[in-house]
């Protein structure tokens, strides 16, 4: 299952229902793969009022399923403007 999870995906633990964003992938020598999942900070929570960040939770990849994929921003590519004939103007 870990092949379909990418950094930034929203994931959920199928056993506990814990949801959050996948922020770190850890691969161990014995083959175990865990993802660090950071929960969403609600503005009404005590931690948000105190300015604290929530702690991430490490969950085995087999226990996670993707709720939604990360949004990929489409970058506008600049063309660089009109072509200049600088080389001929310099006599090259």
C-alpha positions, 0 to 999 in steps of 0.5 A: 500500500505504501507505493500509492502514498506520497508526501502531502497526501491526506491519509487515514488509519483504517483501524483508528480513523486517525486522519492527517497529512503524510509528512515523512516516510521511514523505512527500516532495515527489517522492511517495515515502512511507517509514515508520520501523519500530521493531524489538521489543527483546528482553530478552536483547539487549545493548542491553536490558541496557544500557538502550538503545532500538533504532534505527528503520529507514526503509523505502519503503511499497511494500516493507511489508506489515501483519503485524497491525493495532494493538490499539484499546482500547475506552474505557468511557464514563461516563454522569455519574450520575443526572440532577439537576434543579438548574435547577428547584431554583434557580428558573430 
